[in-house]
Amino acid sequence: MLPKRTDFPPGFLFGAATSAYQIEGHRFGGAGQTHWDSFAATPGNVVRAENGARACDHYHRWREDLNLMQAGNFDVYRFSTSWARIMPEGRGAVNAEGLDFYDRLVDGMLERGLKPALTLYHWELPSPLADLGGWRNRDIAGWFGDFAQVVARRLGDRLWSVAPINEPWCVGWLSHFLGLHAPGLRDIRATARAMHHVLLAHGTAIGVLRGAGVKNLGAVCNFEYAAPADASPEAGEAAKLYDAYYNRFFISGLFRGEYPGELIEAFAPHLPTGWQDDFATICAPLDWFGLNYYTRKLIAPAPGAWPAHREVEGALPKTDMDWEIYPEGLHHFLKMAQSYTGEIPLYVTENGMAAPDRLVDGKVRDDDRIAYLAAHLAECRRAIADGVPLSGYFAWSLLDNYEWSLGYDKRFGLVHVDFESLQRSPKASYHALAAALQR
């Protein structure tokens, strides 16, 4: 059973989240090419070589989708802008049709009583910038700052909050070390530079947004609980290293102006010259901090090159992503984040599960998702009782959508999407949340 709105402190906000490339339909409205288009067109990278060309056609159906947000009794809609939709070359000319779309979208939220929570960048880098090295190129901080300025001038007066970049670990490590997301590299030098430059771009954008008078600026990082696979000291060290590059690298850079010591020996030869001087920009003061949390991993040592560890399958129940369900990890990270962020508000900016949802007689019975959400909301309440300044919780995702390298196979939505007809069908979890969030 889901907790009710009244089980949380007054003013606690509930929302749902999406991202531009995953739902909009990138072939519409004059959007430029992105590195996800070329990554998906390369055999073996994405299931069935699927891409975001049509996705959920949110570009044309945004009114229907915002109506679902309103009818679900949500307070906040967390969405993202597409850099390539607004600036098809990544620099220079602005696509008026793209900016107009987001202008209408923000007004549509406000008309429905929804707070617009913007993420500037959710992974769809314009291809011309990828050609110049993308996140490996230090100049991307300036390019991103210029993009932030364009968005701030047009939308900044009506936004409830802004975070520059979603999940920097995915932008840096997943995409440049593991090669599982665009640009699909497996290169430690590229990884070290991308991870540093994404923080430099974040800090640059915060400065631009603050200078333009935009309020309520934050950051959003993803966290994954790393547990040793066994009681050996070697497994403990392996899990600690995993925790360092996944969970502590970015929050430590943002709030303490340093990177975890466990990483420096491996990363230092590959970081750009003078990287330490960039912390003056990276550590720009923030008004809030967001945590995305889904699962835990069991980590064991392994032979071979650094980081010399591997994931071990755990015994807990799993989602359709084969991710273990471990709600206690959310409580752990809320407490951990507070030790870095102090008294600024925290938000759970993403939390949810993929399930093998099936539409039967117009309905989807996703009781497993309801149980998942209830368990994690219970951990939110526990953190609040422990003194964590948690101020909101946003489910991922409003809609079934394009799940990156997994194509359209994995369904995270509160609303079922038929990817042929594009019909939206609210699932049982949507109805349960709408009832729980009634005012």
C-alpha positions as CSV (number, residue, x, y, z in Angstrom):
1,M,0.0,0.0,0.0
2,L,1.4,3.4,-1.0
3,P,1.7,6.0,1.7
4,K,-0.5,9.1,1.3
5,R,0.5,12.6,0.7
6,T,-0.5,13.4,4.3
7,D,2.1,10.9,5.6
8,F,4.8,13.3,4.5
9,P,5.6,16.8,5.8
10,P,3.6,19.8,4.5
11,G,5.0,21.0,1.3
12,F,6.6,17.7,0.3
13,L,6.5,17.5,-3.5
14,F,5.6,14.6,-5.7
15,G,6.4,14.4,-9.4
16,A,7.2,12.2,-12.3
17,A,10.1,12.5,-14.8
18,T,10.9,12.0,-18.5
19,S,13.7,13.0,-20.8
20,A,13.6,14.6,-24.3
21,Y,15.2,12.0,-26.5
22,Q,13.4,9.2,-24.8
23,I,9.9,10.5,-25.5
24,E,9.7,13.5,-27.9
25,G,10.4,12.1,-31.3
26,H,13.7,13.6,-32.5
27,R,12.9,13.6,-36.2
28,F,10.3,16.4,-35.6
29,G,10.7,20.1,-35.3
30,G,14.0,20.8,-37.0
31,A,16.1,19.0,-34.4
32,G,19.7,18.2,-35.4
33,Q,21.5,14.9,-35.3
34,T,22.8,13.6,-32.0
35,H,25.5,11.0,-31.1
36,W,22.6,8.7,-30.1
37,D,21.4,8.6,-33.7
38,S,24.7,7.4,-35.0
39,F,25.3,5.1,-32.0
40,A,22.0,3.4,-32.6
41,A,22.7,3.1,-36.3
42,T,25.8,1.1,-35.6
43,P,25.1,-2.6,-35.5
44,G,25.2,-4.2,-32.1
45,N,24.8,-1.1,-30.0
46,V,21.1,-0.9,-29.5
47,V,18.4,-3.6,-29.5
48,R,17.0,-3.8,-33.1
49,A,19.0,-0.6,-33.9
50,E,16.0,1.3,-32.5
51,N,16.4,5.1,-31.9
52,G,14.4,8.1,-30.7
53,A,13.2,9.3,-34.1
54,R,9.6,8.9,-33.1
55,A,9.7,7.6,-29.5
56,C,6.4,8.5,-27.8
57,D,5.7,11.4,-30.2
58,H,5.5,13.7,-27.1
59,Y,6.4,16.5,-29.5
60,H,2.8,16.4,-30.8
61,R,1.1,14.7,-27.9
62,W,2.5,16.9,-25.1
63,R,-0.9,18.2,-24.1
64,E,-2.2,14.7,-23.5
65,D,0.9,13.8,-21.5
66,L,0.6,17.0,-19.3
67,N,-3.0,16.1,-18.7
68,L,-1.9,12.8,-17.4
69,M,0.5,14.5,-15.0
70,Q,-2.3,16.8,-13.8
71,A,-4.8,14.0,-13.4
72,G,-2.2,12.0,-11.5
73,N,-2.2,14.7,-8.8
74,F,1.5,15.4,-9.3
75,D,3.1,18.6,-8.2
76,V,6.3,18.7,-10.4
77,Y,7.1,17.6,-13.9
78,R,10.8,16.9,-14.4
79,F,11.6,17.1,-18.1
80,S,14.7,17.9,-20.2
81,T,15.5,20.1,-23.2
82,S,17.3,18.6,-26.2
83,W,20.4,20.5,-27.0
84,A,20.3,19.4,-30.6
85,R,16.6,20.5,-30.9
86,I,17.4,24.0,-29.7
87,M,20.9,24.4,-31.4
88,P,21.1,21.8,-34.2
89,E,24.9,22.4,-34.6
90,G,25.4,22.5,-30.8
91,R,26.7,26.1,-31.3
92,G,25.6,29.2,-33.1
93,A,22.2,29.2,-34.8
94,V,19.2,28.6,-32.7
95,N,16.2,26.6,-34.0
96,A,13.2,28.8,-33.3
97,E,10.8,25.9,-33.7
98,G,12.6,23.9,-31.0
99,L,12.6,26.8,-28.5
100,D,9.0,27.5,-29.3
101,F,8.1,23.9,-28.4
102,Y,9.7,24.2,-25.0
103,D,8.0,27.5,-24.5
104,R,4.6,26.0,-25.1
105,L,5.5,23.0,-22.9
106,V,6.4,25.2,-19.9
107,D,3.3,27.3,-20.3
108,G,1.3,24.1,-20.5
109,M,2.7,22.9,-17.2
110,L,2.0,26.2,-15.5
111,E,-1.6,26.2,-16.9
112,R,-2.1,22.8,-15.2
113,G,-0.6,23.8,-11.9
114,L,2.6,21.8,-12.5
115,K,6.0,23.1,-11.4
116,P,8.5,22.9,-14.3
117,A,11.7,21.1,-13.2
118,L,14.2,21.4,-16.1
119,T,17.2,19.3,-16.8
120,L,19.2,21.0,-19.5
121,Y,21.0,17.9,-20.8
122,H,19.9,14.3,-20.7
123,W,22.5,12.6,-22.9
124,E,21.7,13.6,-26.5
125,L,24.9,15.5,-27.6
126,P,24.7,17.2,-30.9
127,S,26.7,15.3,-33.5
128,P,28.8,18.3,-34.6
129,L,30.1,18.6,-31.0
130,A,30.7,14.8,-30.9
131,D,32.9,15.3,-34.0
132,L,35.0,17.7,-32.0
133,G,35.6,15.3,-29.2
134,G,32.4,15.8,-27.3
135,W,32.9,15.5,-23.5
136,R,36.6,14.8,-24.0
137,N,37.1,18.3,-25.3
138,R,37.5,21.0,-22.6
139,D,35.7,23.5,-24.8
140,I,32.4,21.7,-24.2
141,A,32.1,23.7,-20.9
142,G,31.9,26.9,-22.9
143,W,29.6,25.4,-25.5
144,F,27.3,24.1,-22.8
145,G,27.3,27.5,-21.1
146,D,26.2,29.1,-24.3
147,F,23.3,26.6,-24.6
148,A,22.3,27.4,-21.0
149,Q,22.2,31.1,-21.8
150,V,19.8,30.5,-24.7
151,V,17.5,28.4,-22.6
152,A,17.7,30.9,-19.6
153,R,16.7,33.8,-21.8
154,R,13.7,32.1,-23.2
155,L,12.4,30.0,-20.3
156,G,14.2,31.0,-17.2
157,D,11.5,33.3,-15.8
158,R,9.0,30.4,-15.6
159,L,11.1,27.5,-14.4
160,W,10.6,26.1,-10.9
161,S,14.1,24.5,-10.9
162,V,17.0,23.7,-13.2
163,A,19.7,21.1,-13.1
164,P,22.4,21.3,-15.8
165,I,23.2,17.6,-16.4
166,N,21.4,14.3,-15.6
167,E,23.5,11.5,-14.1
168,P,27.1,12.5,-14.9
169,W,28.3,8.9,-14.2
170,C,26.3,7.8,-17.3
171,V,27.7,10.7,-19.4
172,G,31.3,9.8,-18.3
173,W,31.9,6.3,-17.2
174,L,29.0,4.3,-18.8
175,S,29.6,6.0,-22.1
176,H,33.4,6.3,-22.3
177,F,34.7,3.4,-20.1
178,L,32.1,0.7,-20.4
179,G,31.1,1.8,-23.9
180,L,27.4,1.0,-23.3
181,H,26.0,4.4,-24.2
182,A,26.9,6.9,-26.9
183,P,29.6,7.6,-27.9
184,G,30.5,4.0,-27.1
185,L,34.1,4.4,-26.1
186,R,36.2,2.1,-23.9
187,D,39.1,4.4,-23.0
188,I,40.4,5.4,-19.6
189,R,41.8,8.7,-20.8
190,A,38.5,9.6,-22.5
191,T,36.7,8.6,-19.3
192,A,38.8,10.7,-16.9
193,R,38.4,13.8,-19.1
194,A,34.7,13.3,-19.7
195,M,34.0,12.9,-16.0
196,H,35.9,16.0,-15.2
197,H,34.6,18.1,-18.1
198,V,31.0,17.2,-17.3
199,L,31.5,18.7,-13.9
200,L,33.2,21.8,-15.4
201,A,30.3,22.2,-17.8
202,H,27.9,21.9,-14.9
203,G,29.6,24.6,-12.9
204,T,29.9,26.8,-16.0
205,A,26.1,26.5,-16.6
206,I,25.3,27.2,-13.0
207,G,27.2,30.5,-13.3
208,V,25.4,31.4,-16.5
209,L,22.0,30.5,-15.1
210,R,22.7,32.4,-11.8
211,G,23.9,35.4,-13.8
212,A,20.7,35.3,-15.9
213,G,18.6,35.5,-12.7
214,V,17.3,31.9,-12.9
215,K,16.4,30.6,-9.4
216,N,16.5,27.2,-7.6
217,L,19.5,25.6,-9.3
218,G,20.7,22.1,-8.4
219,A,22.5,19.0,-9.6
220,V,21.3,15.4,-10.2
221,C,23.6,12.4,-9.7
222,N,22.8,8.7,-9.8
223,F,23.7,6.3,-7.0
224,E,24.0,2.5,-6.9
225,Y,24.6,0.7,-3.6
226,A,27.9,-1.2,-3.8
227,A,28.2,-4.2,-1.5
228,P,31.1,-6.7,-1.2
229,A,30.2,-10.0,-2.8
230,D,31.7,-11.8,0.3
231,A,33.4,-11.1,3.6
232,S,37.0,-11.0,2.1
233,P,39.1,-7.9,2.4
234,E,39.6,-8.0,-1.4
235,A,35.9,-7.9,-2.0
236,G,35.6,-5.0,0.5
237,E,38.3,-3.0,-1.4
238,A,36.6,-3.8,-4.8
239,A,33.3,-2.5,-3.5
240,K,34.9,0.6,-2.1
241,L,36.5,1.4,-5.5
242,Y,33.2,0.9,-7.2
243,D,31.6,3.2,-4.7
244,A,34.3,5.8,-5.3
245,Y,33.9,6.1,-9.1
246,Y,30.1,5.6,-9.1
247,N,28.8,7.3,-6.0
248,R,31.5,9.6,-4.6
249,F,33.4,11.1,-7.5
250,F,30.7,13.6,-8.6
251,I,29.2,14.6,-5.2
252,S,32.7,15.0,-3.8
253,G,33.8,17.2,-6.7
254,L,30.6,19.3,-6.5
255,F,30.6,19.9,-2.7
256,R,34.2,19.3,-1.5
257,G,36.3,20.3,-4.5
258,E,38.2,17.0,-4.6
259,Y,38.0,13.5,-6.1
260,P,38.2,10.3,-4.1
261,G,41.7,9.3,-3.3
262,E,41.1,5.7,-4.5
263,L,40.7,7.1,-8.1
264,I,43.4,9.6,-8.3
265,E,46.3,7.2,-8.9
266,A,44.5,5.7,-11.9
267,F,43.0,8.9,-13.2
268,A,45.7,11.5,-12.6
269,P,47.8,10.6,-15.7
270,H,44.7,11.1,-17.9
271,L,43.1,14.2,-16.4
272,P,43.7,17.5,-18.2
273,T,46.5,19.8,-17.1
274,G,45.5,22.1,-14.3
275,W,42.3,20.1,-13.5
276,Q,42.5,21.1,-9.8
277,D,42.0,24.7,-10.7
278,D,38.6,24.0,-12.1
279,F,37.1,23.3,-8.8
280,A,36.5,27.0,-8.3
281,T,33.9,26.7,-11.1
282,I,32.7,23.2,-10.3
283,C,31.8,24.0,-6.7
284,A,29.4,26.8,-7.6
285,P,26.8,27.0,-4.7
286,L,23.6,25.0,-5.3
287,D,20.1,25.4,-3.9
288,W,19.3,21.7,-3.9
289,F,20.6,18.3,-4.8
290,G,18.8,15.4,-6.5
291,L,19.5,11.6,-6.2
292,N,18.5,9.0,-8.8
293,Y,18.4,5.5,-7.2
294,Y,17.4,2.1,-8.5
295,T,19.4,-0.8,-7.3
296,R,22.5,-2.3,-5.6
297,K,25.4,-4.3,-7.0
298,L,27.5,-7.1,-5.4
299,I,31.2,-6.5,-6.3
300,A,34.0,-9.0,-6.3
301,P,37.7,-8.8,-7.2
302,A,38.8,-10.0,-10.6
303,P,42.1,-10.5,-12.4
304,G,43.1,-8.1,-15.1
305,A,43.6,-4.4,-15.6
306,W,42.2,-1.7,-13.2
307,P,39.6,-1.5,-11.8
308,A,40.0,-5.3,-11.5
309,H,36.6,-6.2,-10.2
310,R,33.3,-7.7,-11.5
311,E,29.6,-7.8,-10.6
312,V,28.2,-10.9,-9.0
313,E,24.5,-11.9,-9.2
314,G,22.6,-11.3,-6.0
315,A,19.8,-13.2,-4.4
316,L,17.3,-10.4,-4.0
317,P,14.2,-10.1,-6.2
318,K,14.9,-8.3,-9.5
319,T,13.2,-6.0,-11.9
320,D,12.9,-6.5,-15.6
321,M,16.4,-4.9,-15.9
322,D,17.7,-7.7,-13.8
323,W,18.4,-5.1,-11.1
324,E,18.1,-6.2,-7.5
325,I,15.4,-4.4,-5.5
326,Y,17.1,-3.0,-2.4
327,P,15.1,0.0,-1.0
328,E,17.5,0.3,2.0
329,G,20.1,1.7,-0.4
330,L,17.9,4.8,-0.9
331,H,18.0,5.6,2.8
332,H,21.8,5.0,2.8
333,F,22.3,7.5,0.0
334,L,20.0,10.1,1.4
335,K,22.0,10.1,4.6
336,M,25.3,10.0,2.7
337,A,24.3,12.9,0.5
338,Q,23.4,15.0,3.5
339,S,26.9,14.6,4.8
340,Y,28.1,16.4,1.7
341,T,25.3,18.8,1.0
342,G,24.5,20.0,4.5
343,E,21.1,21.6,5.0
344,I,20.1,22.3,1.4
345,P,16.9,20.4,0.3
346,L,17.3,17.0,-1.2
347,Y,15.0,15.4,-3.8
348,V,14.7,11.8,-5.1
349,T,14.7,12.9,-8.7
350,E,14.4,9.4,-10.2
351,N,13.2,6.1,-8.7
352,G,11.2,3.3,-10.4
353,M,11.4,-0.1,-12.0
354,A,11.1,-1.8,-15.3
355,A,8.5,-4.6,-15.4
356,P,7.2,-6.9,-18.2
357,D,3.9,-5.0,-18.3
358,R,1.1,-6.3,-20.6
359,L,-2.0,-4.5,-21.6
360,V,-5.0,-6.7,-21.0
361,D,-8.5,-5.4,-21.7
362,G,-7.1,-1.8,-21.6
363,K,-5.5,-2.3,-18.2
364,V,-2.0,-3.0,-16.8
365,R,-1.8,-4.7,-13.4
366,D,1.7,-3.7,-12.2
367,D,1.4,-4.6,-8.5
368,D,5.1,-5.3,-8.5
369,R,5.7,-1.6,-9.3
370,I,3.3,-0.4,-6.7
371,A,5.2,-2.5,-4.1
372,Y,8.5,-1.1,-5.3
373,L,7.4,2.5,-5.0
374,A,5.8,1.8,-1.6
375,A,9.0,0.3,-0.3
376,H,11.2,3.2,-1.5
377,L,8.7,5.8,-0.2
378,A,8.9,4.1,3.1
379,E,12.7,4.6,3.1
380,C,12.1,8.3,2.2
381,R,9.9,8.6,5.3
382,R,12.6,6.9,7.4
383,A,15.2,9.3,6.2
384,I,13.0,12.3,7.0
385,A,12.5,10.9,10.5
386,D,16.3,10.7,10.8
387,G,16.6,14.4,10.0
388,V,17.4,14.3,6.3
389,P,16.0,17.5,4.6
390,L,14.2,15.5,1.9
391,S,11.7,17.7,0.1
392,G,10.3,15.6,-2.8
393,Y,10.1,12.4,-4.6
394,F,9.8,12.0,-8.4
395,A,9.0,8.6,-10.0
396,W,10.7,7.4,-13.2
397,S,9.0,7.5,-15.5
398,L,5.7,9.0,-16.5
399,L,5.7,7.0,-19.8
400,D,7.1,3.8,-21.2
401,N,9.8,5.2,-23.5
402,Y,13.0,4.6,-25.4
403,E,15.3,2.9,-22.9
404,W,18.6,3.8,-24.7
405,S,20.7,0.8,-25.7
406,L,17.8,-1.5,-24.7
407,G,15.5,0.1,-27.3
408,Y,11.7,-0.1,-26.5
409,D,11.9,-3.4,-24.6
410,K,12.0,-2.2,-21.0
411,R,9.0,-0.5,-19.6
412,F,9.5,1.9,-16.7
413,G,6.3,4.0,-17.2
414,L,3.4,4.7,-14.9
415,V,1.6,4.9,-18.2
416,H,1.7,2.2,-20.8
417,V,2.6,3.2,-24.3
418,D,1.7,1.1,-27.4
419,F,4.7,1.9,-29.6
420,E,2.7,1.1,-32.7
421,S,-0.5,3.2,-32.1
422,L,1.1,5.4,-29.4
423,Q,-2.0,5.0,-27.3
424,R,-1.4,5.9,-23.6
425,S,-3.0,3.6,-21.0
426,P,-2.5,4.5,-17.3
427,K,-1.3,1.5,-15.3
428,A,-2.5,0.4,-11.9
429,S,0.5,2.1,-10.4
430,Y,-0.6,5.4,-11.9
431,H,-4.0,5.1,-10.4
432,A,-2.6,4.1,-7.1
433,L,-0.4,7.1,-7.0
434,A,-3.2,9.4,-8.1
435,A,-5.3,8.2,-5.2
436,A,-2.5,8.5,-2.7
437,L,-1.6,12.0,-3.8
438,Q,-5.1,13.5,-3.6
439,R,-5.2,16.7,-1.7
